[in-house]
Amino acid sequence: MNELKKRWNAPTPKFWQKVKKFGIAIGTLGGILITIPATIIVAPYLITAGGVIAVLSQLTVDDKIQENDN
């Protein structure tokens, strides 16, 4: 559990920060589309995909930084 906390609080590389923002945007789009009855089939998938992308990109750390912590 401590390893997960370290990874969560470690700095995220710039590329993965952009991926995280993209994931949040997809999740937000899904949240907006879920209010429209015609798109209720696809909206939960967008919300789920956006959440997974954002969380996984947050847990990505730079190897050089992580090696210095050990």
N, C-alpha and C positions, 0 to 999 in steps of 0.2 A: 504494500500500500504506500510505503514511503517513496518507492521508485515512481509510482504514478503521480504523487504530489510534486516530486522534483521535476518530472517531465512537464506537468501542467504549468508550473511556475517558471520554467526555463524560457529564455527568449526564442521566439519562433522565427525561422529564416524568412527573408522577404518574399520569396516565391510562395511559400505556404501561407503567408499572411494574405496574399492575393487570392489564393485558393479558398481560404476561410471566408473572405468577404463574398466570393462567388457563391459559396455554399449558403451563407446567410441570405443572400439575394434570392436564391432558388427557393429556400424555405419560406421567405416572405411572400414571394410570388404565389406559392402554393397556398399560403394562408389567405391571400386575397381571392384566389380563384375558388376556394372552397365555398365561398358565399354565393357563387353562381351555380344554379342547379345543373346546367349542361356540362360543367367541368368537374363535378364532384367525384368522378371516377379517377381522374388523373391527379387531382390536387393532393390527396394523401401521399402519393408517391413522391411528389415534389417536396413536400414537407419532410418526409423521411430522408430522402436523398440529401437535401440541404443540411439537415441536422447531422447526419453521418459525416458528410464532407467537412463541415465546420469543426466537429469534435476531433476527427482524425488529424486534420491539419493543425489543430491546436496542440496535439500531443507530439507533433514532429519537432525534433530539436536538432541543432547543429552538432555533429559528432565531435568537433573540436572543443566546443564548450562543455559537452558532457564528459569528455576525457579529462578535462582539467578539474572537474568536480570530484573525481574518484581518487 
